[in-house]
Amino acid sequence: MKQTTLCYLERGDQYLMLHRVKKLNDASHDKWIGVGGKCEADESPDECMLREVKEETGLTVSSWRYRGIVTFISDIWPCEYMHLFTADHWYAGESPSNQDDYVSVLPDCDEGDLEWVDKDKLFSLTLWPGDRIFLRLIMDPGLPFFSLKLVYKGDDLIAAKLDGKEMNIAGL
């Protein structure tokens, strides 16, 4: 079972998104996602998220919220537990005294292109169908922690359960 993290850095009414265009044989090629990656041995989800955000953006997250766990079932990929986070404060450099929540220049990322995207434009991007579900969930700041199960056949989402209850996925 693979354990991963995904974090959406929030800047006002924007999220930091990663357009996956740089890696060959990338399962998420040309998709827009948050920042994250695989957990290393003996690493907690929080530690993984902090490390991955730093590696991919150069930013150190100083305030975050663990939003949910997403279970991915696929006919072609191994089962995956993805720990989902949002972050609302971070800083560049080595010291919080350099905090700049509105970092304008983002570093090159070997995974793809980083870009601040308006929340009202997110759903016009090329997203995984299941991402459309959890993005709506994390946009509700009052929503408690959730468990989401997504079942894929190839690239097609064929079933979803939110907190154990079947969801209507038509139109995603």
C-alpha positions as CSV (number, residue, x, y, z in Angstrom):
1,M,0.0,0.0,0.0
2,K,1.4,3.3,-1.1
3,Q,1.2,6.3,1.3
4,T,1.3,9.8,-0.3
5,T,0.5,13.4,0.6
6,L,-1.0,16.3,-1.3
7,C,-1.2,19.9,-0.1
8,Y,-3.0,22.9,-1.5
9,L,-1.3,26.2,-0.5
10,E,-4.0,28.8,-0.2
11,R,-3.4,32.5,-1.0
12,G,-6.6,34.4,-0.7
13,D,-8.9,33.0,-3.4
14,Q,-6.1,31.1,-5.1
15,Y,-4.5,27.7,-4.8
16,L,-0.9,26.9,-5.7
17,M,-1.2,24.2,-8.5
18,L,1.3,22.0,-10.2
19,H,0.8,21.4,-13.9
20,R,2.5,18.0,-14.4
21,V,4.3,18.4,-17.7
22,K,8.0,17.6,-17.1
23,K,8.3,13.9,-16.2
24,L,8.1,11.1,-18.8
25,N,5.7,8.2,-18.1
26,D,3.9,10.3,-15.4
27,A,0.5,8.9,-14.6
28,S,-0.6,12.5,-14.0
29,H,0.9,13.9,-17.1
30,D,-0.8,17.2,-18.2
31,K,-3.0,17.1,-15.1
32,W,-3.1,20.0,-12.6
33,I,-2.7,18.9,-9.0
34,G,-1.5,20.2,-5.6
35,V,2.0,19.7,-4.2
36,G,3.0,16.4,-2.7
37,G,4.5,13.0,-3.1
38,K,5.4,9.6,-1.6
39,C,6.0,9.1,2.1
40,E,9.4,7.9,3.0
41,A,10.2,5.2,5.6
42,D,9.4,6.2,9.2
43,E,7.8,9.5,8.0
44,S,4.5,10.7,9.3
45,P,2.0,12.3,6.8
46,D,2.7,15.8,8.2
47,E,6.5,15.3,7.9
48,C,6.0,14.0,4.3
49,M,3.8,17.0,3.3
50,L,6.3,19.5,4.8
51,R,9.3,17.9,3.0
52,E,7.5,17.6,-0.3
53,V,6.2,21.2,-0.3
54,K,9.8,22.4,0.6
55,E,11.3,20.2,-2.2
56,E,8.8,21.2,-4.9
57,T,8.3,24.9,-4.0
58,G,11.2,26.0,-1.8
59,L,8.6,27.1,0.8
60,T,8.4,26.1,4.4
61,V,4.8,25.6,5.6
62,S,4.2,27.0,9.0
63,S,0.4,26.6,9.3
64,W,-1.6,23.7,7.9
65,R,-4.7,21.6,8.3
66,Y,-5.0,17.9,7.7
67,R,-8.3,17.7,5.7
68,G,-8.9,14.1,4.8
69,I,-7.7,10.8,3.6
70,V,-8.3,9.7,0.1
71,T,-8.2,6.0,-0.8
72,F,-7.4,5.3,-4.5
73,I,-8.4,1.9,-5.9
74,S,-7.3,1.2,-9.5
75,D,-7.2,-1.6,-12.0
76,I,-3.7,-0.6,-13.1
77,W,-2.1,1.1,-10.1
78,P,-1.4,-0.1,-6.6
79,C,-3.8,0.9,-3.8
80,E,-2.9,4.3,-2.4
81,Y,-3.7,6.2,0.8
82,M,-3.3,9.9,0.1
83,H,-3.3,12.3,3.1
84,L,-4.8,15.6,2.0
85,F,-3.8,19.0,3.5
86,T,-4.4,22.7,3.0
87,A,-1.9,25.3,4.1
88,D,-2.4,29.0,4.8
89,H,1.0,30.3,6.0
90,W,4.5,29.6,4.8
91,Y,7.8,31.3,4.4
92,A,10.7,31.3,1.9
93,G,14.2,30.8,3.1
94,E,15.3,29.4,6.5
95,S,13.6,31.7,8.9
96,P,10.0,32.6,9.6
97,S,11.1,36.2,9.8
98,N,11.3,36.0,6.0
99,Q,7.6,35.1,5.9
100,D,6.0,36.2,2.7
101,D,2.5,34.6,2.2
102,Y,2.3,36.1,-1.2
103,V,5.5,34.8,-2.8
104,S,5.5,36.0,-6.3
105,V,8.5,34.2,-7.8
106,L,8.3,30.4,-7.5
107,P,11.2,28.2,-8.2
108,D,11.5,25.7,-11.1
109,C,10.1,22.4,-10.1
110,D,11.2,19.2,-11.8
111,E,7.7,17.8,-11.5
112,G,6.0,20.5,-13.6
113,D,5.1,24.1,-13.7
114,L,3.9,25.9,-10.5
115,E,1.2,28.5,-10.8
116,W,-1.3,30.3,-8.6
117,V,-4.7,29.6,-9.9
118,D,-8.0,31.4,-9.0
119,K,-10.4,29.0,-7.2
120,D,-13.2,29.9,-9.6
121,K,-11.0,28.8,-12.5
122,L,-9.9,25.4,-11.0
123,F,-12.6,23.4,-12.6
124,S,-11.7,24.5,-16.1
125,L,-8.3,22.9,-15.7
126,T,-7.4,19.3,-16.7
127,L,-8.0,17.6,-13.4
128,W,-8.5,14.0,-12.4
129,P,-12.3,13.4,-11.9
130,G,-11.7,12.5,-8.2
131,D,-9.7,15.7,-7.6
132,R,-12.9,17.6,-8.6
133,I,-14.6,15.9,-5.6
134,F,-12.0,16.6,-2.9
135,L,-11.3,20.1,-4.2
136,R,-14.9,21.0,-3.6
137,L,-14.6,19.4,-0.1
138,I,-11.5,21.4,0.9
139,M,-13.0,24.6,-0.3
140,D,-15.4,24.4,2.6
141,P,-13.4,25.6,5.6
142,G,-16.0,24.4,8.0
143,L,-16.1,20.8,6.7
144,P,-14.6,18.4,9.2
145,F,-12.0,15.7,8.3
146,F,-13.3,13.3,5.7
147,S,-12.6,9.9,4.2
148,L,-13.0,9.6,0.5
149,K,-12.7,6.4,-1.5
150,L,-12.2,6.8,-5.3
151,V,-12.3,3.8,-7.7
152,Y,-10.8,4.1,-11.1
153,K,-10.8,1.9,-14.2
154,G,-8.0,3.3,-16.2
155,D,-8.4,7.1,-16.1
156,D,-12.1,6.8,-15.5
157,L,-13.6,7.3,-12.1
158,I,-16.2,4.6,-11.7
159,A,-17.2,4.9,-8.1
160,A,-16.8,7.2,-5.1
161,K,-17.7,7.0,-1.4
162,L,-17.6,9.9,1.0
163,D,-17.5,8.8,4.7
164,G,-18.7,5.4,3.6
165,K,-21.7,6.7,1.6
166,E,-22.0,6.2,-2.2
167,M,-21.7,9.4,-4.2
168,N,-23.3,10.4,-7.5
169,I,-20.3,10.9,-9.8
170,A,-22.2,11.7,-13.0
171,G,-21.0,14.8,-14.7
172,L,-17.5,14.9,-13.2
